[in-house]
Amino acid sequence: MSELTLTVMRLGFLAVLWLFVIVAVQVIRSDLFGTRVTQRGSRRTANDARPQQARQQQAAAPPQQRQQSGRQRRGAPTKLVVSEGTLTGTTVALQGQTITLGRAHDSTIVLDDDYASSRHARIYPDRDGQWIVEDLGSTNGTYLDRTRLTTPTPVPLGAPIRIGKTVIELRK
């Protein structure tokens, strides 16, 4: 074997060895410090959540119909507030978009809770302007005022929605 081939093999082996060390250090670091959780709900707006086609249909509607669709019922909730749990004080404005709750990073409200599933529940408006909560097949369940949800259920103003250690309420 030539000297050049032997040197190239040594350098290749050294590079692979360093790559292994770097990957091992990253794995140990992520085990010690965990993954980084970002708040996504505060950056999201109603226009991002609505598909382009729905916006075009609303723009094409007559002005009177557009005004009615943008108007909320009197006494309807305007925000979703986390009242207990690690995200206490977090508020999300209700603007007609579906709000997803869970541990997944693409959820509207990312729950850092061992009892929450990745896609745990969703809260969405129905045609009458009332807000509905639906459990998405979670392991530990979603509770509305101490009752476990089995079907999509309307949420009264101020009623607590419990997901693990997190409590969420609809407020004016």
Disulfide bonds with the S-S distance in Angstrom:
none
